[in-house]
């Protein structure tokens, strides 16, 4: 039978079947099928029909929209926002309604004081409107919370100016993140004689203090900054090296050297 197939030039079905089972032939078959598939996929697709459902964005449900809205808070990611949304909707809907009402009221009524730039209801905050405050001393702070901390300490009877931010080049927070233009307007034609820079002792606070010092160094103001040093009631062995070194550098003079009698 093999000779008959060979003599007549015909192909033996059994031999062809065995040949197709060889690895190289199987690979060639798959390669040919893949090329045909690629050629078919390369054909231009049909243009989408105008108004088709495939081209319309899928609307988000209310729960997903709430999660996305909660992510506007600093350091709040997707998981934290999801937990916050779950708490508001599942465990405290009354609190969520109260939060919504308070937020709407604050957006309508709270603005910035025209003098110190802090939050207030009206044109001027109570501190700036207090005539008993010393108008010759101005303390510059980062945020309204810093004003509250100073007022709680009762160590400053002058006025304030709130920058509403800080400078941090590593996070692309440049001069536009602090209210320098409002500060210049505040100082123009004012009785301020001393400026106290009360920025935080962080990289951002130090950068902000440096910028303020360079901005005001040509102006006729006495400029000072809060001292760094030992916390009240602390012991030397428990204070970190940076704080201890700064306390030594900024030590206060208690008495001048006296000449000893001969």
Residue pairs with C-beta under 8 A, 6 or more apart in sequence:
2 12
5 11
5 12
5 15
19 25
20 26
20 29
48 54
48 55
60 68
63 85
63 89
66 85
66 88
66 89
67 78
67 81
67 82
67 85
68 81
70 76
70 80
70 81
70 84
70 85
71 77
71 78
71 81
76 84
88 95
88 96
88 99
89 96
109 121
110 119
110 120
110 121
111 119
111 120
111 121
111 122
112 118
112 119
112 120
112 164
113 119
113 120
113 123
113 124
113 125
113 128
114 123
114 124
115 124
115 125
115 128
115 159
115 186
116 125
116 127
116 128
116 147
116 159
116 160
116 161
116 162
116 186
117 161
117 162
117 163
117 164
117 179
117 182
117 183
117 186
118 125
118 127
118 144
118 147
118 160
118 162
119 125
119 144
120 126
127 133
127 147
127 151
127 159
127 160
128 159
132 157
133 157
133 158
133 159
134 157
134 158
134 159
135 158
135 159
135 190
135 191
135 192
136 158
136 191
136 192
136 193
136 194
137 156
137 157
137 158
137 159
137 192
137 193
137 194
137 196
138 158
138 159
138 160
138 161
138 186
138 187
138 190
138 192
138 194
138 195
138 196
139 150
139 156
139 158
139 159
139 160
139 161
139 195
139 196
139 198
140 160
140 161
140 163
140 183
140 195
140 196
140 197
140 198
140 199
140 212
141 147
141 150
141 160
141 161
141 162
141 163
141 198
141 199
142 162
142 163
142 164
142 165
142 166
142 199
142 200
142 205
142 208
143 162
143 163
143 164
143 165
144 162
146 162
146 198
147 160
147 162
150 156
150 160
150 198
156 196
158 194
158 196
161 182
161 183
161 186
162 179
163 178
163 179
163 183
163 208
164 178
164 179
165 173
165 177
165 178
165 179
166 173
166 177
166 178
166 199
166 200
166 204
166 205
166 207
166 208
167 173
167 174
167 175
167 177
167 178
167 204
167 207
167 208
167 211
168 177
168 203
168 204
168 207
169 207
170 203
173 204
175 211
178 208
178 211
180 215
187 219
187 221
192 221
193 221
193 222
194 221
194 222
194 223
194 224
195 212
195 216
195 221
195 222
195 223
195 224
196 224
196 225
196 226
197 209
197 212
197 213
197 223
197 224
197 225
197 226
198 225
198 226
199 205
199 206
199 208
199 209
199 212
199 225
199 226
201 226
201 228
209 225
213 223
216 223
217 223
227 250
228 243
228 246
228 247
228 250
229 243
229 246
229 247
229 250
230 236
230 239
230 243
230 244
230 247
231 239
231 243
236 244
239 247
